[in-house]
Structures are given as C-alpha cells and as structure tokens.
Amino acid sequence: MPSASDPVTIVVIGASGDLARKKIFPALFALYAQGFLPPDFRIVGFARSAMDHPTFRTRIMEHLTCRYVPGERCADRMQEFLSRCWYRVGDYGSMDAFLGLYEMIRELEAGPVTNRLFYLAIPPSVFLSTARSIGNAGLVACEASSPWSRVVIEKPFGNDRESSDLLVQELGHVFTEDQTYRIDHYLGKEMIQNLMVLRFANQVFEPLWNRRYIDHVSITWAENLTTEGRGGYFDGFGIIRDVMQNHLLQMLALATMECPADLNPTHVRDAKVQLLKAIEPASIDRAVFGQYGPGQVDGRAFLGYRDDPTVPPVSRTPTYAAVVLHIHNERWKGVPFFLCAGKGLSVRRTEIRIRYKVVKNNPFCRPLNCPSACPPANELVIRVQPDEAVILKVVNKVPGLELTMEPQALDLLYHDTFHQLLIPDAYERLLLDVLQGDRSLFIRRDELAAAWDVFTPLLHAMETQTVEPIHYAFGSDGPPEGLALAEQFGIGPA
Ligand SMILES: NC(=O)c1ccc[n+]([C@@H]2O[C@H](COP(=O)([O-])OP(=O)(O)OC[C@H]3O[C@@H](n4cnc5c(N)ncnc54)[C@H](OP(=O)(O)O)[C@@H]3O)[C@@H](O)[C@H]2O)c1
C-alpha cells in the first residue's frame, strides 16, 4: 500500500459550504502545518457557486488558525498552503463538469502516481448524482492499491434502514466498500478514542464492567443552541437521525462492546457490530420526543423551533429525544441504557455516566441494613465535551473525629493534566486516517445497517402515528417526561 508520503489530490465537493470552510480546510491546514500531508499535494474545491481561485483562497483563509504554527511563520505557512488550493465551478450531476474537473486535476498532478481523496461535503440529496458523475468521468481508480481513490461521506447515511441500504448499494457502483470512509466525526474526538483505552488498558474498570456491578448507563448529548440557520436541513431529519442513531449509538457501542482480539480495524468493527446487533430495537413506549419553543436565557429572548423561517410552522420534528435501550447479551442483560439528546437546552454537554450498584452488606449504612441510609453508589463520568474529563466518584471519609462520609471526585481534567498539549479537532484525526488508509474510526456497511435497525422501527412508529412532540422552553432542561422516563428505570438526574 502506498504510504501517506505519496502524492495526493484532495477534492472537496461542496467546497463553498459550511462544513468545508469551517472544518475540512482548517483540518487540512492543521495537518499541513504539522507535516502530515505529503510534500506533493493539492486541494481542489468543487461547487456550483461561481468563484475564482483567489476568492476561494480568501474564503478558506477566514477559518484557518495558527494554533500549530504560532508566531510570524504562520502567515507564510498559510500562503504556502493556499497556493496549493484550487477551485472548479460546476453542477454535481453533470458529467461534463466532472470531465472538466478531471482535466484540471490532471494538469495539476505532476507525476504519474497520484492518490485521490474525494470528500463529499454536500447535502445527502446530491450524494448519488455526484458519486455517479465522479465515476462516469473516470476519476476513480479501480485498483485497491496504487494509486488509490477514497471517498469520504458525511452522515446522514439515509433516512432509515431501507434508504440507507439503497444508498450503500448505489454508491457501491462507484466506490468499493474498501474505498468508502463513512465519517461520524464523534469517533475522531479525543475522549471517544480514549474509551477503549480506559476500558481495556486498565484493570480497575473491565472486571466490573457488567450487569453484576453496573446499575445503569446514561449517555447525554445536550446543546444550548438553536438550529443555527440549519433548520431546513435539520427538519428533514430530526434529533434521532442527526445525533442519536450515529453519535450516541457509536458511544454506546464503544462503551459496551466486548474487547476485540487486537486493534485491527476489522476486529474493532466486528466487536461493535456484534454489540449493535444485540440491542433490542428502540420502542415508542420507552421514548419521549420534545421540541423547543420560545424561551429566555440571561434576559435574551430566543425563538422557538417552529418560528425559524426555514422550518415549517407545523413541523413535528423532534429537537429532543430520550429513549431507554436494553442490550441482550450476557454482560448487559437487565441494565437500562438511557440515551438523551436535545437542542435548545440549558447546557452544552456530551457525556457518558456509568452508575455502579450500591455496595452489598455495606457496613457504613446508618442504620445497618437500611439501603436508603447507605453511602451513594460510585459513578464514572466520561465527559466528551466541553472540557474533556474522566471523573470517578468515590465515597470518602471526611477528615475529623466524627465518621462522616461524602462522595468525592477523583478527576482527570484534560485542561489541567494536558494543558501543554493541543487537542486535535476530530476532523484532523479522521482526515489523517483516511490519508493513511486506516478505517478503524469509520462506519462499515454492516455497522451502519445494525445501527439503523435499532432506530428504524421507532422512527417509523413515530412518523406513522404522527406523534406530537412535547413542547419545552428554549434554555430549559427539556420536557420533564424525559426525566420521568429515566426514573421509571431507576435512573436519577445527573
Ligand atoms: N456543517 C456541519 O457542521 C456538518 C456536520 C456534520 C455533518 N455535516 C454534513 O456534511 C454535509 C455538508 O454539510 P454543510 O453544512 O457544508 O452543507 P451546506 O453548506 O448546506 O451545503 C454544502 C454545499 O452544497 C451545495 N448545496 C447546498 N444545498 C444544495 C442543494 N439543495 N442542491 C445542490 N447543492 C446544494 C452548496 O454549494 P453550491 O451552491 O456552491 O454548489 C453548499 O455550499 C451534509 O451532508 C451535512 O449533513 C455537516
């Protein structure tokens, strides 16, 4: 396999868009600044918006940062990087436009062996026509090896199991599964990558990581923002498709799967698939849907979801969902997993909370044998964002002559412990992996199908029964029914 030092052409389709400008180009510059791009590379942006090369470079520059090259050298490094960026205007479904792109790329590519990476940073509605145009224009190498062609596609991968299967099948006519990198950027986050390390490289966790010792697990994704001008996109998908079916389910899989034999990408993904297949599909009687209405935060008024001009005024799309899942395997039988995701909430927080069972025959219960008078159970909190942290809550004696106990936190706060290190953006990690051909952090076809199987019956039930989401005020903690659902399964508030 050619190494990442071989020449590469990176083609960003949808280069005028939000993701390309805010994430992809800054991540590519970060890789360049750290010496991770091969010496011979070029980046070609493609989209319908009319732009010349200088305008394109100016737009890219707006979001580049000097975090990896502070000081005077930064401006020069940016100019060097931008001088390798080119732009081509064209329609996504037009083979002629892609033939023009092909000619441009061939002129820019100096040597005969040039790998090509295609990043589809476009709405899902144009995925297929774009992929076909790329294929029909002869841009994709058929060989698995030198020179390689790889495609990165962004979620959402379909709307449900059936549409996802169709998309996979159709894209498969252009790119093989080995050439396809389905990105879930949560998998590139530091703390998510740390999940396997925490679990499998520490003796203190894994022996207790099962139904005998763990009472329940909560996985929360909370955002204190509106749809931020992306209401039109969001309304077609909703919070389950946008966050839960991918980010939260991936977190759940990594937190609960069996230990793979080694770190080979196939074995890691096999372990995740096996786990996903053991999850009982989410059901409507163990789910709560909400939608934020108008609210006030610090004296500032926020519009409700339906007041967003890009959202239909009668939209039933949930901006909040809570579900309880169960995993039918020996390790997790009977343990409830509470997944909760919401926009327009009071805080921004993504975390996994693992609540252990209370100690049996605890001699510190006062009075003895009275469970409600016992010290609280241990809890392990893995905070993904903001402020990455691992916090283990233990019961501790308060110093003094009296026997007083309090839960205390053994905490690993990244901003204290690793303050001298720069935490890479998820897209930096993932783009580097694509260039190096490492597929561990990308979603395999059967993994995607298994993830849709968990949520497709719930989504269909919600849509056929036209469930009206429960209203909650912007800036609140979401509908109280979400907490009530958790309580039904013995899960208290965070
Ligand atoms: N933005 C994010 O933070 C984010 C995060 C995770 C995943 N994603 C996914 O990444 C992809 C790109 O996201 P994005 O936010 O960059 O999207 P975007 O800004 O809405 O669209 C990207 C580009 O696609 C073209 N486009 C937009 N709507 C189109 C339409 N209806 N038909 C044809 N072309 C259209 C536009 O370029 P031209 O008009 O110039 O052709 C636009 O600049 C999407 O699949 C999205 O779900 C985005």
The ligand as a Gaussian input file, in Angstrom:
#p B3LYP/6-31G(d) Opt

LIG

0 1
 N      -21.906000      21.713000       8.756000
 C      -21.601000      20.826000       9.672000
 O      -21.089000      21.167000      10.740000
 C      -21.847000      19.351000       9.439000
 C      -21.606000      18.452000      10.488000
 C      -21.784000      17.078000      10.258000
 C      -22.199000      16.643000       9.014000
 N      -22.451000      17.545000       8.024000
 C      -22.856000      17.013000       6.722000
 O      -21.906000      17.442000       5.755000
 C      -22.527000      17.700000       4.515000
 C      -22.252000      19.151000       4.115000
 O      -22.717000      19.998000       5.139000
 P      -22.733000      21.586000       5.004000
 O      -23.213000      22.112000       6.291000
 O      -21.455000      22.080000       4.468000
 O      -23.865000      21.774000       3.911000
 P      -24.271000      23.062000       3.125000
 O      -23.415000      24.222000       3.490000
 O      -25.749000      23.213000       3.225000
 O      -24.000000      22.589000       1.630000
 C      -22.693000      22.409000       1.092000
 C      -22.698000      22.933000      -0.332000
 O      -23.567000      22.126000      -1.115000
 C      -24.251000      22.935000      -2.059000
 N      -25.691000      22.763000      -1.855000
 C      -26.432000      23.145000      -0.804000
 N      -27.714000      22.794000      -0.969000
 C      -27.784000      22.174000      -2.153000
 C      -28.827000      21.577000      -2.876000
 N      -30.082000      21.540000      -2.418000
 N      -28.546000      21.009000      -4.054000
 C      -27.305000      21.024000      -4.532000
 N      -26.262000      21.597000      -3.874000
 C      -26.503000      22.154000      -2.712000
 C      -23.835000      24.355000      -1.814000
 O      -22.801000      24.675000      -2.720000
 P      -23.071000      25.347000      -4.125000
 O      -24.398000      26.010000      -4.094000
 O      -21.926000      26.301000      -4.279000
 O      -22.994000      24.210000      -5.063000
 C      -23.248000      24.330000      -0.437000
 O      -22.238000      25.296000      -0.271000
 C      -24.008000      17.389000       4.721000
 O      -24.232000      16.052000       4.340000
 C      -24.196000      17.524000       6.227000
 O      -25.242000      16.730000       6.693000
 C      -22.286000      18.887000       8.215000

